[in-house]
Amino acid sequence: MAADLFSLANEVAVVIGGTGGLGGAMADALASQGAKVVVIGRNAERGAARVAAIEAAGGVAYFQSADAMDAQSLKAACAAINDSVGVPSVLVNAAGGNRPEATLPPGADFCKLPLGAWQEVFELNLVGGVLLPCQVFGESMLAANKGSIINIASMSGMIPLSRVVAYSAAKAAVINLTQFLAREWAMKGIRVNAISPGFFPAEQNRALLYKPDGTLSERGGQIIGHTPMGRFGQAQELGGAVCWLASPAASSFVTGQNIVVDGGFSSVTI
């Protein structure tokens, strides 16, 4: 039993946003446990590279082009996956991001925050990041009466951070929607959970954390000083949480939870 606890053999895992750094690392982890992984994204070149890396490590992976912001695109992708790979039993919603126009630098006026930028961040993280994929792939999972949905939220959705006001609010909504769906679908064989990463350097935040010469920025230094482990997270360190939540054996009684992976950042007050 113990040897098979985290096995994902015979599982079809869809990773939306799997062409990115964090999503790609989670796709790698799922494949390492035996899942057939479908990487979904808009960039075919990055998708092919991720698939090649998984296959080189002995895993099984496919790329499927789709736009998470477009319901019809997602429906076409879901139908293609059902026909060619199998009905997905794991869905990781790792698409999302922030916009510079929706941030508040020190001294900026919240009353002047552009509504359009706010809406764009919510569309990206809540609508395309979670709502539409859950509607489209959830329908197939409900028909099969089984599945694990893992939404990627953020530690900033629990503790609103300075500057990233729209992003924090959108990720808070992701956590709330995760709990709503967990309650709605618990008796229908679907578990719905979230993972909230702390600070992991990626394309969207690297310039905020580091100076051009590679040393820590002022904000990066503040974050490290607030993190008990004294460092940023590494993308592969999300693998354990995602594989645990994906496993029908290891997390069979876990739903509606928000798993924080932040090096202790959220445990520090003063």
C-alpha positions as CSV (number, residue, x, y, z in Angstrom):
1,M,0.0,0.0,0.0
2,A,2.7,2.5,1.0
3,A,4.6,2.0,-2.2
4,D,1.6,2.9,-4.3
5,L,0.3,5.8,-2.1
6,F,1.5,8.5,-4.4
7,S,1.2,6.6,-7.7
8,L,-0.5,8.3,-10.5
9,A,-0.4,5.4,-12.9
10,N,-3.5,5.3,-15.1
11,E,-4.3,9.0,-14.4
12,V,-4.6,11.6,-17.1
13,A,-3.3,14.9,-15.7
14,V,-4.0,18.2,-17.5
15,V,-1.8,21.1,-16.6
16,I,-3.1,24.4,-17.9
17,G,-0.2,26.8,-17.9
18,G,2.2,23.9,-18.1
19,T,4.4,25.9,-20.5
20,G,5.4,28.2,-17.7
21,G,8.1,27.7,-15.1
22,L,5.9,26.7,-12.1
23,G,3.3,24.9,-14.1
24,G,6.0,23.1,-16.0
25,A,7.7,21.9,-12.8
26,M,4.3,20.6,-11.6
27,A,3.8,18.8,-14.9
28,D,7.3,17.2,-14.5
29,A,6.3,16.0,-11.0
30,L,3.0,14.5,-12.1
31,A,4.7,12.6,-14.9
32,S,7.4,11.3,-12.5
33,Q,4.6,9.5,-10.6
34,G,3.3,7.8,-13.7
35,A,0.6,10.2,-14.9
36,K,0.0,10.8,-18.6
37,V,0.4,14.5,-18.6
38,V,-1.2,16.9,-21.1
39,V,0.5,20.3,-21.1
40,I,-1.9,23.1,-22.2
41,G,-0.7,26.5,-23.3
42,R,-0.7,28.9,-26.2
43,N,3.0,28.6,-27.0
44,A,3.6,25.5,-29.0
45,E,7.4,25.8,-28.9
46,R,7.4,25.9,-25.1
47,G,4.9,23.1,-25.0
48,A,7.0,20.9,-27.2
49,A,10.1,21.6,-25.0
50,R,8.2,20.7,-21.8
51,V,7.0,17.5,-23.4
52,A,10.5,16.6,-24.6
53,A,11.9,17.1,-21.1
54,I,9.3,14.9,-19.6
55,E,9.8,12.2,-22.2
56,A,13.6,12.4,-21.7
57,A,13.0,11.7,-18.0
58,G,11.0,8.6,-18.8
59,G,7.5,10.1,-18.6
60,V,4.6,10.3,-20.9
61,A,3.4,13.7,-22.1
62,Y,1.5,15.5,-24.8
63,F,1.0,19.1,-25.8
64,Q,-2.4,20.6,-26.5
65,S,-2.8,24.1,-27.7
66,A,-5.5,26.1,-26.0
67,D,-6.3,29.6,-24.6
68,A,-7.5,29.4,-21.0
69,M,-9.4,32.7,-21.6
70,D,-11.5,31.2,-24.4
71,A,-14.2,28.7,-23.4
72,Q,-14.6,27.3,-27.0
73,S,-10.8,26.8,-27.2
74,L,-10.9,24.9,-23.9
75,K,-13.9,22.8,-25.0
76,A,-12.0,21.8,-28.2
77,A,-8.9,20.9,-26.2
78,C,-10.9,18.8,-23.7
79,A,-12.7,16.9,-26.5
80,A,-9.3,16.2,-28.2
81,I,-7.8,15.0,-25.0
82,N,-10.8,12.8,-24.2
83,D,-10.5,11.2,-27.7
84,S,-6.7,10.8,-27.9
85,V,-5.4,10.4,-24.3
86,G,-8.4,9.7,-22.1
87,V,-10.8,11.5,-19.8
88,P,-8.7,13.8,-17.5
89,S,-8.8,12.7,-13.8
90,V,-6.4,15.5,-12.6
91,L,-6.7,19.2,-13.6
92,V,-4.0,21.7,-12.5
93,N,-5.0,25.3,-13.1
94,A,-1.6,27.0,-13.2
95,A,-2.4,29.9,-15.6
96,G,-2.4,33.4,-14.2
97,G,-0.3,36.4,-13.7
98,N,-0.2,40.1,-12.9
99,R,-0.1,43.4,-14.8
100,P,2.1,46.4,-14.0
101,E,-0.8,48.7,-14.5
102,A,-2.7,47.0,-11.7
103,T,0.0,47.4,-9.1
104,L,0.4,50.3,-6.6
105,P,4.0,51.5,-6.1
106,P,4.8,53.2,-2.8
107,G,2.9,56.5,-2.6
108,A,0.5,55.6,-5.4
109,D,-3.1,56.6,-5.1
110,F,-5.5,53.6,-4.8
111,C,-8.3,55.8,-6.1
112,K,-6.5,56.2,-9.4
113,L,-6.0,52.5,-10.0
114,P,-7.3,51.8,-13.6
115,L,-10.5,49.7,-13.6
116,G,-9.5,48.1,-16.8
117,A,-6.2,46.8,-15.4
118,W,-8.1,45.5,-12.3
119,Q,-10.6,43.7,-14.5
120,E,-7.8,42.2,-16.7
121,V,-6.0,40.7,-13.6
122,F,-9.3,39.2,-12.4
123,E,-10.1,37.8,-15.9
124,L,-6.6,36.3,-16.1
125,N,-6.5,34.7,-12.6
126,L,-10.1,34.0,-11.8
127,V,-12.0,33.6,-15.0
128,G,-9.4,32.1,-17.3
129,G,-7.3,30.8,-14.4
130,V,-10.0,28.8,-12.7
131,L,-13.6,29.3,-13.6
132,L,-13.6,28.4,-17.3
133,P,-11.2,25.4,-17.0
134,C,-13.3,24.0,-14.0
135,Q,-16.5,24.4,-16.0
136,V,-15.1,22.7,-19.1
137,F,-13.0,19.9,-17.6
138,G,-15.2,19.6,-14.6
139,E,-18.0,18.5,-16.9
140,S,-16.0,15.5,-18.1
141,M,-14.9,14.6,-14.5
142,L,-18.5,14.8,-13.3
143,A,-19.6,12.4,-16.0
144,A,-16.8,10.0,-14.9
145,N,-17.6,10.5,-11.2
146,K,-14.0,11.1,-10.3
147,G,-11.3,13.7,-10.4
148,S,-8.9,16.0,-8.5
149,I,-8.8,19.7,-9.4
150,I,-5.9,21.7,-8.1
151,N,-6.1,25.5,-8.4
152,I,-2.9,27.5,-8.0
153,A,-3.7,30.4,-5.7
154,S,-1.1,32.5,-3.8
155,M,0.0,33.2,-0.3
156,S,-1.0,36.8,-1.2
157,G,-4.6,35.6,-1.5
158,M,-4.5,34.9,2.2
159,I,-2.5,37.9,3.4
160,P,-2.9,41.0,1.1
161,L,0.5,42.2,0.1
162,S,1.5,45.7,-0.6
163,R,1.6,46.8,-4.3
164,V,-0.1,43.8,-5.9
165,V,-3.6,44.8,-4.8
166,A,-5.5,43.3,-7.8
167,Y,-3.5,40.1,-7.9
168,S,-4.0,39.5,-4.2
169,A,-7.7,40.1,-4.4
170,A,-8.0,37.8,-7.5
171,K,-6.1,35.0,-5.7
172,A,-8.3,35.4,-2.7
173,A,-11.3,34.8,-5.0
174,V,-9.5,31.7,-6.3
175,I,-9.3,30.3,-2.8
176,N,-13.0,31.1,-2.2
177,L,-14.1,29.5,-5.5
178,T,-12.0,26.4,-4.7
179,Q,-13.9,26.0,-1.4
180,F,-17.2,26.5,-3.1
181,L,-16.6,23.9,-5.7
182,A,-15.2,21.5,-3.1
183,R,-18.5,21.7,-1.3
184,E,-20.6,21.4,-4.4
185,W,-18.8,18.4,-5.9
186,A,-17.7,16.4,-2.9
187,M,-20.5,13.9,-3.3
188,K,-19.9,13.6,-7.0
189,G,-16.4,12.2,-6.8
190,I,-14.5,15.4,-7.4
191,R,-12.0,16.8,-4.9
192,V,-11.1,20.5,-5.3
193,N,-8.1,22.0,-3.5
194,A,-5.7,24.9,-3.9
195,I,-1.9,25.4,-3.6
196,S,-0.7,28.8,-2.5
197,P,2.9,29.3,-3.3
198,G,4.9,31.9,-1.5
199,F,7.7,33.7,-3.4
200,F,9.1,31.6,-6.3
201,P,11.1,33.6,-8.8
202,A,9.5,33.4,-12.2
203,E,9.1,35.4,-15.4
204,Q,6.4,37.7,-14.0
205,N,8.2,38.7,-10.7
206,R,11.9,38.2,-11.3
207,A,12.5,41.9,-12.0
208,L,10.8,42.8,-8.7
209,L,13.0,40.4,-6.7
210,Y,16.4,40.9,-8.3
211,K,18.4,43.8,-9.7
212,P,19.7,43.6,-13.3
213,D,23.1,42.4,-11.8
214,G,21.5,39.4,-10.1
215,T,21.6,40.7,-6.6
216,L,18.5,41.1,-4.5
217,S,16.3,44.1,-5.0
218,E,15.1,46.0,-1.9
219,R,11.8,44.2,-2.1
220,G,13.5,40.9,-2.6
221,G,15.6,41.5,0.5
222,Q,12.6,42.4,2.5
223,I,10.9,39.1,1.5
224,I,13.9,37.0,2.3
225,G,14.1,38.7,5.7
226,H,10.5,37.8,6.3
227,T,10.9,34.2,5.3
228,P,12.1,31.8,8.1
229,M,13.9,29.6,5.6
230,G,15.8,32.6,4.4
231,R,15.4,31.9,0.7
232,F,13.0,31.9,-2.2
233,G,11.2,28.7,-3.3
234,Q,12.4,26.6,-6.2
235,A,9.8,25.5,-8.7
236,Q,10.3,21.7,-8.1
237,E,9.4,22.2,-4.5
238,L,5.8,22.5,-5.5
239,G,5.9,18.9,-6.8
240,G,5.2,17.1,-3.6
241,A,2.1,19.1,-2.8
242,V,0.7,18.7,-6.3
243,C,1.3,15.0,-6.4
244,W,-0.2,14.5,-3.0
245,L,-3.4,16.4,-4.0
246,A,-3.6,14.6,-7.3
247,S,-3.2,11.1,-5.8
248,P,-6.6,9.3,-5.3
249,A,-5.0,7.3,-2.5
250,A,-2.8,9.8,-0.7
251,S,-5.4,12.6,-0.4
252,S,-8.7,10.7,-0.8
253,F,-10.3,12.6,2.2
254,V,-8.8,16.0,1.4
255,T,-11.0,18.6,-0.3
256,G,-11.6,22.4,0.1
257,Q,-8.1,23.0,1.4
258,N,-5.5,25.6,0.6
259,I,-2.0,24.2,0.9
260,V,0.6,26.9,1.6
261,V,4.1,26.3,0.3
262,D,6.0,29.5,1.3
263,G,9.0,28.7,3.4
264,G,7.2,30.0,6.5
265,F,6.5,33.5,5.2
266,S,2.9,33.5,6.3
267,S,3.8,32.4,9.8
268,V,5.8,35.5,10.6
269,T,4.2,38.7,12.0
270,I,6.8,40.8,13.7
